């Protein structure tokens, strides 16, 4: 028993010394998708890639997970049995519509202080984002400074998984590795809308969304730290296709701004409302 405890302690220490390393290795499939139809009350056997996806959503007997069948229908199911090679799940509920938004939201979030990043990951997941990318801007705290006070970055992916379970989503958003500002500027596909929140000015969000006529696709949201973006950062982002946008006249905390913008986008273009 003591030997087992020591091994667990070494694994936990290794995860804490290498933030996001474990989650990067574990992220592979973000949802449990089957190539056959699912029926309520009929046991489903998972093997191969769907089994690996299950281990992200809830790798314990009794866990409740969301599955997607060949007809793109989402079901809730309970894990009955689980081994290294296979798992059995009993579907007990279906949804009248998909649990996922028709478009992807990629949140580019400057690292905030204290436990605000954990809160942002939780709420952004509940609201339907597909990817979260933490980054360092001129006025934000660095990951090294934050982890020196309390190591929590290794839990970011776990927080997203738990938020998926709570919100009954089918898809687990990926929490990407922490990166510098110049790298995060390279995010974004051609034709996608890219928004940067800037409290000092910018276009009207309403007018920007009018230009977005597509159903589906991707939207990139860049949110700065408490002190906002420096003017040179905004100019660099403009050169990379980001549109500065101002959310009203009030100054919002970074976590409030991120969640407010995601909610507005899901209402205007997604599946809220």
C-alpha positions in Angstrom: 0.0 0.0 0.0 2.8 2.4 0.8 4.5 1.7 -2.5 1.2 2.5 -4.4 0.9 5.7 -2.4 4.4 6.7 -3.3 3.8 6.1 -7.0 0.7 8.1 -7.0 2.5 10.9 -5.2 5.3 10.9 -7.8 2.7 11.0 -10.7 0.9 13.9 -9.0 4.2 15.8 -8.5 5.1 15.2 -12.1 1.8 16.6 -13.4 2.2 19.7 -11.2 5.7 20.3 -12.4 4.6 20.1 -16.1 1.4 22.2 -16.4 -0.9 21.0 -19.3 1.5 18.2 -20.3 -0.8 15.4 -19.2 -3.9 17.0 -20.7 -2.2 17.5 -24.0 -1.3 13.8 -24.1 -4.8 12.7 -23.1 -6.7 14.9 -25.6 -7.3 12.9 -28.7 -11.0 12.6 -29.4 -13.2 15.3 -27.9 -16.5 13.4 -28.1 -17.8 9.8 -28.1 -19.1 9.2 -31.6 -20.3 5.8 -32.8 -20.7 4.6 -36.4 -24.1 3.0 -35.6 -27.5 4.0 -34.3 -28.2 4.1 -30.6 -31.5 2.9 -28.9 -32.6 3.9 -25.4 -32.3 0.9 -23.1 -30.1 -1.1 -25.4 -26.5 -1.6 -24.1 -23.7 -0.1 -26.2 -20.2 -1.6 -26.3 -17.2 0.8 -26.8 -13.8 -0.2 -28.1 -10.9 1.6 -29.8 -11.2 5.4 -30.3 -14.7 5.8 -28.7 -13.3 4.1 -25.6 -10.4 6.5 -25.5 -12.9 9.4 -25.7 -14.9 7.9 -22.9 -11.8 8.0 -20.7 -11.9 11.8 -21.0 -15.6 12.3 -20.3 -15.8 9.9 -17.3 -13.7 6.8 -16.9 -15.6 5.4 -13.9 -18.4 2.9 -13.6 -21.5 4.8 -12.8 -20.4 8.0 -14.7 -23.0 9.7 -16.9 -21.7 10.6 -20.4 -23.1 12.0 -23.7 -22.8 9.9 -26.9 -23.4 10.8 -30.5 -24.7 8.1 -33.0 -24.4 7.8 -36.7 -27.5 10.0 -37.2 -25.8 12.8 -35.2 -28.3 12.3 -32.4 -27.0 12.9 -28.8 -27.9 10.5 -26.0 -27.1 10.3 -22.2 -25.9 7.0 -20.9 -24.5 5.4 -17.8 -21.2 3.5 -17.7 -22.0 -0.1 -16.6 -18.7 -1.8 -17.1 -15.2 -0.6 -17.8 -11.9 -2.4 -18.6 -8.7 -1.6 -20.5 -10.2 -3.1 -23.7 -13.9 -2.2 -23.7 -16.7 -0.5 -21.9 -20.5 -1.0 -21.8 -22.9 1.9 -21.6 -26.7 1.9 -21.2 -28.4 4.9 -23.0 -31.3 6.2 -21.0 -32.2 9.6 -22.5 -32.0 11.4 -25.8 -32.0 15.1 -26.7 -34.6 16.8 -28.9 -31.7 18.8 -30.6 -27.9 18.7 -30.7 -26.1 19.8 -27.5 -23.5 21.6 -29.6 -23.5 25.0 -31.2 -23.6 25.2 -35.0 -20.3 27.1 -35.0 -17.1 26.9 -33.1 -15.9 29.5 -30.7 -12.2 29.6 -30.0 -11.5 31.7 -26.9 -8.0 33.3 -26.7 -7.8 34.4 -23.1 -5.0 36.4 -21.5 -4.0 34.7 -18.3 -5.8 36.4 -15.3 -4.7 36.4 -11.7 -6.0 34.2 -8.9 -8.6 31.6 -9.8 -10.2 33.5 -12.6 -8.8 31.3 -15.3 -10.5 28.2 -13.7 -13.8 30.1 -13.6 -13.5 31.2 -17.2 -12.8 27.7 -18.4 -15.8 26.3 -16.5 -18.3 28.9 -17.7 -17.0 29.1 -21.2 -17.4 25.3 -21.5 -20.9 25.5 -20.2 -21.7 28.1 -22.9 -20.3 26.0 -25.7 -16.8 27.0 -26.6 -14.8 24.5 -28.6 -11.2 25.6 -27.6 -9.6 27.7 -25.0 -6.1 29.1 -25.5 -4.4 30.9 -22.5 -1.7 33.4 -23.4 0.7 36.0 -22.0 0.1 39.7 -23.0 2.1 42.7 -21.9 -0.1 43.5 -18.9 -1.1 40.0 -17.8 0.6 37.7 -15.2 2.8 34.9 -16.5 2.0 31.3 -16.0 5.3 30.9 -14.1 4.3 33.7 -11.6 0.9 32.2 -11.2 2.1 28.7 -10.6 4.7 29.8 -8.1 1.8 30.8 -5.8 -0.4 27.8 -6.4 -0.1 25.1 -9.0 -3.4 24.7 -10.8 -2.8 24.7 -14.6 -2.5 20.9 -14.6 -6.2 20.9 -13.7 -7.5 23.0 -16.5 -8.5 20.2 -18.8 -10.1 18.4 -15.8 -12.2 21.5 -15.1 -13.5 21.5 -18.7 -14.4 17.8 -18.5 -16.4 18.4 -15.3 -18.2 21.3 -16.9 -19.1 19.2 -19.9 -20.6 16.6 -17.5 -22.6 19.2 -15.7 -23.9 20.9 -18.8 -24.6 17.6 -20.7 -22.5 18.6 -23.7 -21.4 16.0 -26.2 -18.0 17.7 -26.9 -15.1 18.3 -24.5 -13.4 21.6 -25.4 -9.6 21.5 -25.6 -7.6 23.6 -23.3 -4.5 24.4 -25.4 -1.0 25.0 -24.0 -0.2 28.5 -22.6 1.7 30.6 -25.2 3.1 34.1 -25.8 1.1 36.8 -27.5 2.9 36.6 -30.9 2.0 33.0 -31.2 -1.7 33.4 -30.4 -1.9 36.0 -33.2 -1.3 33.3 -35.7 -4.5 31.6 -34.6 -7.4 31.9 -37.0 -8.4 30.5 -40.4 -8.9 32.5 -43.5 -12.6 33.6 -43.7 -13.2 33.2 -40.0 -14.3 36.2 -37.9 -11.7 37.3 -35.4 -12.7 39.7 -32.6 -10.5 41.4 -30.1 -12.2 43.1 -27.1 -10.7 46.6 -26.4 -12.1 48.9 -23.9 -10.6 52.0 -25.5 -12.5 51.7 -28.8 -13.4 49.7 -31.8 -16.3 48.8 -34.0 -19.8 48.0 -32.8 -20.3 44.3 -32.0 -23.7 44.5 -33.6 -22.2 45.9 -36.9 -19.5 43.3 -36.9 -21.9 40.4 -36.5 -24.0 41.7 -39.4 -21.1 41.0 -41.6 -21.0 37.4 -40.5 -23.5 35.7 -42.7 -22.4 32.1 -42.6 -24.1 29.4 -40.6 -21.4 27.4 -38.9 -17.7 28.1 -39.2 -15.4 29.5 -36.6 -15.2 32.6 -34.5 -12.0 33.6 -32.6 -12.4 35.8 -29.5 -9.4 37.5 -28.0 -9.8 38.8 -24.4 -7.2 40.8 -22.6 -6.1 40.9 -18.9 -7.4 43.3 -16.2 -5.3 46.1 -17.5 -6.4 45.6 -21.1 -4.3 45.4 -24.2 -1.5 47.8 -25.0 -2.0 49.9 -28.1 0.9 48.1 -29.9 -0.7 44.8 -29.2 -4.0 46.0 -30.7 -2.2 47.2 -33.8 -0.4 43.9 -34.3 -3.7 42.1 -33.9 -5.3 44.3 -36.5 -2.6 43.4 -38.9 -3.5 39.7 -38.4 -7.1 40.3 -39.1 -8.5 40.8 -35.6 -11.3 43.4 -35.3 -11.2 45.5 -32.2 -14.7 45.6 -30.6 -15.9 47.6 -27.5 -18.6 46.2 -25.3 -20.5 49.3 -24.1 -19.2 52.1 -21.9 -18.6 50.2 -18.7 -15.2 48.6 -17.9 -15.7 44.9 -17.4 -13.4 42.4 -15.6 -11.7 40.0 -17.9 -13.8 37.1 -16.8 -17.0 39.1 -17.2 -16.0 40.3 -20.6 -15.2 36.8 -21.9 -18.4 35.2 -20.7 -20.6 38.2 -21.8 -19.2 38.0 -25.3 -19.6 34.3 -25.6 -23.2 34.5 -24.4 -24.0 37.3 -27.0 -22.5 35.3 -29.8 -24.4 32.1 -28.9 -27.7 34.2 -28.7 -27.1 35.9 -32.0 -25.6 33.1 -34.0 -25.7 29.9 -32.0 -28.1 27.9 -30.0 -29.1 30.2 -27.2 -32.5 31.8 -27.6 
